[in-house]
Amino acid sequence: MADPSQSFMDMFRKLGEQLQIPSFDMNKIMEHQQKNIDAISRSWEAVASGATAMANKQREIFEAAMKDAGEMVQHYQPTGSPQEIFAKQSEFAKKAAEAAIRNTRDIAELVQKSSAEAFKIIQDRMHESYDEIRRSLEKK
């Protein structure tokens, strides 16, 4: 009995011959797909690198916040007039708010950088792919 997959392939080959469809270079197709997979892999590496950098930054922020809070607790002595106590608390709140804004900006920049890098890898591969297709069509 004939191999069903072989007869299926023969059927398509014969159909292609009858319709005079040009043959496909499977090596070129595989090479093209390998480049696509490579670009996706590099894109994910960029995203993973960005996630690692962001996690490191968040750890650094947490450690700095714990250090600052510890120092504040050690040096906090609620003495003086209510205005002086309020001024000390206001100064600490101001420093904490400035640090939060700075840290948020730093994290946003890390996310933007890794996203842009990942997008550029895919975008460059798309342009390269279009050029490959255009060149292959120009040859015929």
CNS distance restraints for C-alpha pairs under 8 A (distance, minus, plus):
assign (resid   2 and name CA) (resid   6 and name CA) 7.54 0.50 0.50
assign (resid   2 and name CA) (resid   7 and name CA) 7.10 0.50 0.50
assign (resid   3 and name CA) (resid   7 and name CA) 6.38 0.50 0.50
assign (resid   4 and name CA) (resid   8 and name CA) 6.10 0.50 0.50
assign (resid   5 and name CA) (resid   9 and name CA) 6.20 0.50 0.50
assign (resid   6 and name CA) (resid  10 and name CA) 6.06 0.50 0.50
assign (resid   7 and name CA) (resid  11 and name CA) 6.02 0.50 0.50
assign (resid   8 and name CA) (resid  12 and name CA) 6.52 0.50 0.50
assign (resid   9 and name CA) (resid  13 and name CA) 6.09 0.50 0.50
assign (resid  10 and name CA) (resid  14 and name CA) 6.02 0.50 0.50
assign (resid  11 and name CA) (resid  15 and name CA) 6.13 0.50 0.50
assign (resid  12 and name CA) (resid  16 and name CA) 6.03 0.50 0.50
assign (resid  13 and name CA) (resid  17 and name CA) 6.23 0.50 0.50
assign (resid  14 and name CA) (resid  18 and name CA) 6.13 0.50 0.50
assign (resid  15 and name CA) (resid  19 and name CA) 6.15 0.50 0.50
assign (resid  16 and name CA) (resid  20 and name CA) 5.75 0.50 0.50
assign (resid  16 and name CA) (resid  21 and name CA) 5.02 0.50 0.50
assign (resid  16 and name CA) (resid  22 and name CA) 7.56 0.50 0.50
assign (resid  16 and name CA) (resid  23 and name CA) 7.90 0.50 0.50
assign (resid  17 and name CA) (resid  21 and name CA) 6.33 0.50 0.50
assign (resid  24 and name CA) (resid  29 and name CA) 7.92 0.50 0.50
assign (resid  25 and name CA) (resid  29 and name CA) 6.41 0.50 0.50
assign (resid  26 and name CA) (resid  30 and name CA) 6.00 0.50 0.50
assign (resid  27 and name CA) (resid  31 and name CA) 6.02 0.50 0.50
assign (resid  28 and name CA) (resid  32 and name CA) 6.02 0.50 0.50
assign (resid  29 and name CA) (resid  33 and name CA) 6.21 0.50 0.50
assign (resid  30 and name CA) (resid  34 and name CA) 6.02 0.50 0.50
assign (resid  31 and name CA) (resid  35 and name CA) 6.32 0.50 0.50
assign (resid  32 and name CA) (resid  36 and name CA) 6.44 0.50 0.50
assign (resid  32 and name CA) (resid 129 and name CA) 7.48 0.50 0.50
assign (resid  33 and name CA) (resid  37 and name CA) 6.17 0.50 0.50
assign (resid  34 and name CA) (resid  38 and name CA) 6.07 0.50 0.50
assign (resid  35 and name CA) (resid  39 and name CA) 6.15 0.50 0.50
assign (resid  35 and name CA) (resid 125 and name CA) 7.75 0.50 0.50
assign (resid  36 and name CA) (resid  40 and name CA) 6.27 0.50 0.50
assign (resid  36 and name CA) (resid 125 and name CA) 6.86 0.50 0.50
assign (resid  37 and name CA) (resid  41 and name CA) 6.09 0.50 0.50
assign (resid  38 and name CA) (resid  42 and name CA) 6.18 0.50 0.50
assign (resid  39 and name CA) (resid  43 and name CA) 6.04 0.50 0.50
assign (resid  39 and name CA) (resid 121 and name CA) 6.21 0.50 0.50
assign (resid  39 and name CA) (resid 122 and name CA) 6.06 0.50 0.50
assign (resid  39 and name CA) (resid 125 and name CA) 6.39 0.50 0.50
assign (resid  40 and name CA) (resid  44 and name CA) 6.20 0.50 0.50
assign (resid  40 and name CA) (resid 121 and name CA) 7.86 0.50 0.50
assign (resid  40 and name CA) (resid 122 and name CA) 6.72 0.50 0.50
assign (resid  41 and name CA) (resid  45 and name CA) 6.21 0.50 0.50
assign (resid  42 and name CA) (resid  46 and name CA) 6.26 0.50 0.50
assign (resid  42 and name CA) (resid 118 and name CA) 7.52 0.50 0.50
assign (resid  42 and name CA) (resid 121 and name CA) 7.16 0.50 0.50
assign (resid  43 and name CA) (resid  47 and name CA) 6.39 0.50 0.50
assign (resid  43 and name CA) (resid 117 and name CA) 7.42 0.50 0.50
assign (resid  43 and name CA) (resid 118 and name CA) 4.31 0.50 0.50
assign (resid  43 and name CA) (resid 119 and name CA) 7.11 0.50 0.50
assign (resid  43 and name CA) (resid 121 and name CA) 5.88 0.50 0.50
assign (resid  43 and name CA) (resid 122 and name CA) 6.73 0.50 0.50
assign (resid  44 and name CA) (resid  48 and name CA) 6.02 0.50 0.50
assign (resid  44 and name CA) (resid 118 and name CA) 6.87 0.50 0.50
assign (resid  45 and name CA) (resid  49 and name CA) 5.99 0.50 0.50
assign (resid  46 and name CA) (resid  50 and name CA) 6.17 0.50 0.50
assign (resid  46 and name CA) (resid 114 and name CA) 5.83 0.50 0.50
assign (resid  46 and name CA) (resid 115 and name CA) 7.74 0.50 0.50
assign (resid  46 and name CA) (resid 117 and name CA) 6.47 0.50 0.50
assign (resid  46 and name CA) (resid 118 and name CA) 5.51 0.50 0.50
assign (resid  47 and name CA) (resid  51 and name CA) 6.18 0.50 0.50
assign (resid  47 and name CA) (resid 114 and name CA) 5.54 0.50 0.50
assign (resid  47 and name CA) (resid 115 and name CA) 6.47 0.50 0.50
assign (resid  47 and name CA) (resid 118 and name CA) 6.24 0.50 0.50
assign (resid  48 and name CA) (resid  52 and name CA) 6.16 0.50 0.50
assign (resid  49 and name CA) (resid  53 and name CA) 6.20 0.50 0.50
assign (resid  49 and name CA) (resid 114 and name CA) 7.36 0.50 0.50
assign (resid  50 and name CA) (resid  54 and name CA) 6.05 0.50 0.50
assign (resid  50 and name CA) (resid 110 and name CA) 6.35 0.50 0.50
assign (resid  50 and name CA) (resid 111 and name CA) 6.35 0.50 0.50
assign (resid  50 and name CA) (resid 113 and name CA) 7.58 0.50 0.50
assign (resid  50 and name CA) (resid 114 and name CA) 4.91 0.50 0.50
assign (resid  50 and name CA) (resid 115 and name CA) 7.87 0.50 0.50
assign (resid  51 and name CA) (resid  55 and name CA) 6.11 0.50 0.50
assign (resid  51 and name CA) (resid 111 and name CA) 7.60 0.50 0.50
assign (resid  52 and name CA) (resid  56 and name CA) 6.14 0.50 0.50
assign (resid  53 and name CA) (resid  57 and name CA) 6.12 0.50 0.50
assign (resid  53 and name CA) (resid 110 and name CA) 7.15 0.50 0.50
assign (resid  54 and name CA) (resid  58 and name CA) 6.13 0.50 0.50
assign (resid  54 and name CA) (resid 107 and name CA) 6.10 0.50 0.50
assign (resid  54 and name CA) (resid 110 and name CA) 6.36 0.50 0.50
assign (resid  54 and name CA) (resid 111 and name CA) 7.25 0.50 0.50
assign (resid  55 and name CA) (resid  59 and name CA) 6.16 0.50 0.50
assign (resid  56 and name CA) (resid  60 and name CA) 6.14 0.50 0.50
assign (resid  57 and name CA) (resid  61 and name CA) 6.11 0.50 0.50
assign (resid  57 and name CA) (resid 107 and name CA) 7.10 0.50 0.50
assign (resid  58 and name CA) (resid  62 and name CA) 6.11 0.50 0.50
assign (resid  58 and name CA) (resid 107 and name CA) 7.85 0.50 0.50
assign (resid  59 and name CA) (resid  63 and name CA) 6.14 0.50 0.50
assign (resid  60 and name CA) (resid  64 and name CA) 6.15 0.50 0.50
assign (resid  61 and name CA) (resid  65 and name CA) 6.06 0.50 0.50
assign (resid  61 and name CA) (resid 103 and name CA) 7.02 0.50 0.50
assign (resid  62 and name CA) (resid  66 and name CA) 6.15 0.50 0.50
assign (resid  63 and name CA) (resid  67 and name CA) 6.15 0.50 0.50
assign (resid  64 and name CA) (resid  68 and name CA) 6.07 0.50 0.50
assign (resid  65 and name CA) (resid  69 and name CA) 6.01 0.50 0.50
assign (resid  66 and name CA) (resid  70 and name CA) 6.03 0.50 0.50
assign (resid  67 and name CA) (resid  71 and name CA) 6.19 0.50 0.50
assign (resid  68 and name CA) (resid  72 and name CA) 6.10 0.50 0.50
assign (resid  69 and name CA) (resid  73 and name CA) 6.17 0.50 0.50
assign (resid  70 and name CA) (resid  74 and name CA) 6.23 0.50 0.50
assign (resid  71 and name CA) (resid  75 and name CA) 6.14 0.50 0.50
assign (resid  72 and name CA) (resid  76 and name CA) 5.59 0.50 0.50
assign (resid  78 and name CA) (resid  85 and name CA) 6.13 0.50 0.50
assign (resid  79 and name CA) (resid  85 and name CA) 6.92 0.50 0.50
assign (resid  80 and name CA) (resid  84 and name CA) 5.92 0.50 0.50
assign (resid  80 and name CA) (resid  85 and name CA) 6.50 0.50 0.50
assign (resid  81 and name CA) (resid  85 and name CA) 6.38 0.50 0.50
assign (resid  82 and name CA) (resid  86 and name CA) 5.99 0.50 0.50
assign (resid  83 and name CA) (resid  87 and name CA) 6.03 0.50 0.50
assign (resid  84 and name CA) (resid  88 and name CA) 6.26 0.50 0.50
assign (resid  85 and name CA) (resid  89 and name CA) 6.25 0.50 0.50
assign (resid  86 and name CA) (resid  90 and name CA) 5.93 0.50 0.50
assign (resid  87 and name CA) (resid  91 and name CA) 6.09 0.50 0.50
assign (resid  88 and name CA) (resid  92 and name CA) 6.30 0.50 0.50
assign (resid  89 and name CA) (resid  93 and name CA) 6.12 0.50 0.50
assign (resid  90 and name CA) (resid  94 and name CA) 6.02 0.50 0.50
assign (resid  91 and name CA) (resid  95 and name CA) 6.24 0.50 0.50
assign (resid  92 and name CA) (resid  96 and name CA) 6.14 0.50 0.50
assign (resid  93 and name CA) (resid  97 and name CA) 6.07 0.50 0.50
assign (resid  94 and name CA) (resid  98 and name CA) 6.14 0.50 0.50
assign (resid  95 and name CA) (resid  99 and name CA) 6.11 0.50 0.50
assign (resid  96 and name CA) (resid 100 and name CA) 6.12 0.50 0.50
assign (resid  97 and name CA) (resid 101 and name CA) 6.19 0.50 0.50
assign (resid  98 and name CA) (resid 102 and name CA) 6.10 0.50 0.50
assign (resid  99 and name CA) (resid 103 and name CA) 5.92 0.50 0.50
assign (resid 100 and name CA) (resid 104 and name CA) 5.95 0.50 0.50
assign (resid 101 and name CA) (resid 105 and name CA) 6.15 0.50 0.50
assign (resid 102 and name CA) (resid 106 and name CA) 6.20 0.50 0.50
assign (resid 103 and name CA) (resid 107 and name CA) 6.17 0.50 0.50
assign (resid 104 and name CA) (resid 108 and name CA) 6.08 0.50 0.50
assign (resid 105 and name CA) (resid 109 and name CA) 6.12 0.50 0.50
assign (resid 106 and name CA) (resid 110 and name CA) 6.32 0.50 0.50
assign (resid 107 and name CA) (resid 111 and name CA) 6.25 0.50 0.50
assign (resid 108 and name CA) (resid 112 and name CA) 6.04 0.50 0.50
assign (resid 109 and name CA) (resid 113 and name CA) 5.96 0.50 0.50
assign (resid 110 and name CA) (resid 114 and name CA) 6.25 0.50 0.50
assign (resid 111 and name CA) (resid 115 and name CA) 6.03 0.50 0.50
assign (resid 112 and name CA) (resid 116 and name CA) 5.94 0.50 0.50
assign (resid 113 and name CA) (resid 117 and name CA) 6.11 0.50 0.50
assign (resid 114 and name CA) (resid 118 and name CA) 6.12 0.50 0.50
assign (resid 115 and name CA) (resid 119 and name CA) 6.05 0.50 0.50
assign (resid 116 and name CA) (resid 120 and name CA) 6.01 0.50 0.50
assign (resid 117 and name CA) (resid 121 and name CA) 6.36 0.50 0.50
assign (resid 118 and name CA) (resid 122 and name CA) 6.61 0.50 0.50
assign (resid 119 and name CA) (resid 123 and name CA) 5.97 0.50 0.50
assign (resid 120 and name CA) (resid 124 and name CA) 5.87 0.50 0.50
assign (resid 121 and name CA) (resid 125 and name CA) 6.27 0.50 0.50
assign (resid 122 and name CA) (resid 126 and name CA) 6.18 0.50 0.50
assign (resid 123 and name CA) (resid 127 and name CA) 6.35 0.50 0.50
assign (resid 124 and name CA) (resid 128 and name CA) 6.14 0.50 0.50
assign (resid 125 and name CA) (resid 129 and name CA) 5.92 0.50 0.50
assign (resid 126 and name CA) (resid 130 and name CA) 6.16 0.50 0.50
assign (resid 127 and name CA) (resid 131 and name CA) 6.22 0.50 0.50
assign (resid 128 and name CA) (resid 132 and name CA) 6.17 0.50 0.50
assign (resid 129 and name CA) (resid 133 and name CA) 6.23 0.50 0.50
assign (resid 130 and name CA) (resid 134 and name CA) 6.05 0.50 0.50
assign (resid 131 and name CA) (resid 135 and name CA) 6.00 0.50 0.50
assign (resid 132 and name CA) (resid 136 and name CA) 6.15 0.50 0.50
assign (resid 133 and name CA) (resid 137 and name CA) 6.23 0.50 0.50
assign (resid 134 and name CA) (resid 138 and name CA) 6.15 0.50 0.50
assign (resid 135 and name CA) (resid 139 and name CA) 6.37 0.50 0.50
assign (resid 136 and name CA) (resid 140 and name CA) 7.01 0.50 0.50
